[in-house]
Amino acid sequence: MASSLLRPSSSPLPTVCILLLLLLVSPPLSESSSSPSVLPSSLSAKKLCNSTPHPETCLKSLNLFVGINISPSILTFLLQTLKSALSEASDLARILGSAGAGVVENQRATLQDCWELHQISLSCLRKSSSFVLSGKKLSDVRTFLSAALTNRATCLEGLAAASGPAKETVAGAVAEAYKSVSNALSILSNVAPPPGAADGGDGTRRDDFTGNGYDPRSVLTVAQDGSGNFTTIGDAVAAVPNNSGDRTVIIVRAGVYNENVEIPSYKTNVVFLGDGSNATVIRGSRSVGGGWTTFRSATLGQ
């Protein structure tokens, strides 16, 4: 009887010892619960930045951000990179605005080109940030960022032909300011849909400029014989509403138009339609040989 009463009292001892051992060996709960939320984010940021054209610039813009955000996603990384790009672009705008005396232009309007192109880039970055915040039109974000990088290349091309004590400083500032733009475009490749997804998947657009989907007032016609709304393309562009969210279609009838057509950045959503490549011809008279920059020599450009 005595021995049977002792067995129950001795069996719990090993169980208690095992539980105590587990408690002693296991790490504190606070450490194990906090590490997975911060460490993987830091590691993913580093991996993401290493895949961009300018890893150091990327890490500089994301390090603080990762430290104050528990579990950032690629979209939040992209948005933070765009914020850095906007900040750097704003600094560049001030440099371009005060660079006139130190840069000697060998081609007309070199600095003016850089200034105007950079204002377009700023607009592209603001639109990109807005679209990323909404999570929509990511394919348009790719277009905006690509346009900004094209603007950088055009500006640097004009500066390459310039001289003066401030030339290298300005050119270096332009190259540096667009590093985050390049990084944002690289990061975007991880989240954006493939080309064609926004227009049906086969790369063709679903626009019908002659159907009932367009207000006739948004269709302007240019004809040299006076049968349209205007006789020059430049006058038609001037009539396009500023900063419009609606598309304006400019139909250019057959003829040879001797003009350099410039479309200001505030003339948005403009589409040109001609009567055919051999029927509607636009000829400009500007050239790099004549002292114009490549940007200003465009027959039809922004």
N, C-alpha and C positions, 0 to 999 in steps of 0.2 A: 504493500500500500504506500509506504514511504517513497519507494523508488518511483512509483507511477506518478506521484505528486511532484517529484523533482524534475521530470522530463519537460513539462510545459514551461517551467520557470527558466530552464537553461537554453531552450531553443531560440527565444527572441534575441539573445545576445549577439549572435553573428549578424543578424539582420540590422540591428542598431549600429554595429561597427561598420557595416558596409555603407549605410546611409551617411554616417559621419565622414567616412573616407571620401565618398562622392562629393560631399559639400566642401571638403578641404581641397580637393583636386580641381573642381570646377571653377572657372573664372567668374568674377563678379558679373551680375546680370547687366549692369550699366555699360560695361566695356563691350560685351558681346552684342548688345543691341544697337550700340552707336556706330561700331566699326563698319558694318555692311552698308550703311547709308552714306557715309562720307568717302571711305576709301575707294569703293568701286567708281564713284563719280570722278575722283581725282585721276584714277587710272584711265578711265574712258576719255577724259579731257586730254590727257597726255597722248593717248593713242590717236585720238581724233586730230589733234594739232600736228602730230608727226606726219599726217597724210596731207597736210595743206602746203601750199607753196612757201609760206613763211611761218614755220613752227614757233619761233621765238616770239614773234608778234602775237600769234594766236594764244600762246600760253600766258603772255602778259595780260591780255584782255580777259582771259577766262579764270585765272588763278583766284583772284579775289571773289569772283562770282561763284565759283565752286565752293569756296569756304563758307559762304553765307546761304547757300541753297542745299537742302538736304538731298534731294534726288532730281537734279536737272536732267532734262531730256535733250535730244539733239536739236529740237526746235528752239529750246531756250538757249542752248549754246549758239545757235545761228542768230537769234535775236540779240544776244549780248555782243556778238561779233559785229553785227550791223550797227549797234549803238557806238561801238568803238570807231567804226568806219565813219560814222556821222560826225563824231567829235573831232577826229583827225582831219576830215574834210573841211570842217568849219575853220579850223586853225589854218589850213592851206588857203582858204578864201581870203583871210586877212593878209597873208604873205603876198598873194597875187595882186591884191589891191594896192600894195605899197611898193611893188617891185619895179615900177616904171623907170625910175632914174638910173637903175643899175643894170638894165638890160638894153642892149643896142639891137634893134630889129633890122635884120637884113632882108626880111620879107614883111610885107604890110600886115599890120594888125596881129602880130604873133601873140602878144600878151592879151589883146582883146579876145582872140580865139580861145586862149587858155581860160580866161575869166568866164566867157559865155559857156564853154564846154563844161567847166567845173560847176556852174550853176545848174546845168542840166543834170550833172552827176548827183548833186545834192538832192534834187527833186527825185531822181531815181532811187536814192537811198531811203528817203522819207517814205516813198510809196512802198518800197520793199519791206520796211519795218512794219508798216500798216498791214500789208497783206500777210506777213508772217504772224502777226498778232491775231488776225482773224482766222488763220489756218486755211485760207482760200487763195486761189490764183497763184500757187507756187510756181507754176510754169511761167507766169508773167514776171515773177521775181528773178528768175534766171535771165530773162530778156533784159530787165532793168540793170542787173549787175554786169551783164556782158556789154551793154551800151556804155556804162560808166568806165569800164576798162578800155573800150575803144576810144572814149574821150581822152583818157590818159595818154594813150599811144599817139593820138593826133596832136595833143599839146606838146608832148616831148619831141615829136618830129619837127614842129615849128621852132622849138627852143634850140634844137640841134644846129640850126642855121644861124642862130643869133650869137651875139658876143656881149662883152661887158663884164664888170667885176661881180655882178650878182647872178650871172647866168647859171653857174654851177650850183649855187645855193638854191635857186628857184627850182632848177631841174631835179635836184636831190630831194627837195621838199615834196615835189609832185610824185616822184617815185615812191617815197616813204609813205605818203598819205594814202596811197591806194593799195597798200599791202593787205589791210583788213578787208578791202573789197574783194581781192583775189581769194582770201581765205574764206570769206562768206560764200562765194560761188562754189568753192571746193566742198564746204560743209553741206551746201544745198543739195549736192549730188546724192547725199545719203537719205534725203527726205522727199525730194521732188519727184513727181510722176514722170515717166519717160516721155520724150517728145511725141506729140500726136495724141496724147491722152485727153487733152482739153478740146480737141477739135474733131473727135470721132475715132481716133486711133490709127487712121491711115495717112495722117499728115495733110489731108485736104480740108479746106475750110467750108463751112456750110452757109456762106453769104449769098444773098440774092439781092443785088443792088437795084433791080428793076421791079421787085415784087412789092407786095403790100406792107412789108415789114418796115419800110422807111418812109418818113415824112417827106413828101416832095420838096418841102422847103429846105431839106438838108442835102439836096442834090443840086449842085451848081454846074452850069455848062459854059465852057470856054470855046468860042468859035471866032475865027478871024473875020468871017464874013458878016459878023454882027447878029447872027441868028440865035446866039446864046445869051447868057446873062452878062458875060464879059468877053473882051477881045484879047486880054493878056492873062497868063496864069498868075502873075504876081497880084493882079487886082482881085482875082478869085480867092487867093490865099488871105488877102487882107480882109475879105468879107466873112471869113470863117469865125464863128464865135470864139472868144477867148476862154481857155480852160474849160472847154465843154466836155461833158460826160457822154454826149451823143456823137455818133459818127457823122461826119460830113463827107459826102462823095463829090469829087470834082471830076467831071467828064470833060476831057480835052479832045475836041474834034480834030480831024485831019488837018495838017498844016505844018509849017516850019516856024517854030517860035524861037526868035533870037533874044533870049533873056536868061539871066542867072536867077533861078528861083530859090529864095531863101524862106524857110518855114520856121518862124520863131518857136521856141519851146512852149509858149503859152497857146499856140495854135494846135490843140490836141485832137486826136482821133480823126485825122484827115486821110482820105483814100483817093488816089489818082487813078483814073481809067482812061486809056487812050483808044483810038480806033485801030490800033495795030502798030507793030514795031516799025513798019515801013511807011505808015501813014501819019502818025503823030510823032514829030521830031522836035526835041528841045536842044538848042545850041547856045552854049555860053561862050564868052570871049575872054575869060580869065584863064591864066595858066601860071604855073610856078616860074616858068621862064620869063613871064611878064612881071615878076616881083610879088605875086600873090602866094599866100600859104596854100598848102594842099586843101585845107579845110575851106578856105574862101574861094578856091578855084572850082569848086563843085558846081556843075550845071544845075543840079537839083539837090538841095541839102538843107540841113537844119541849122 
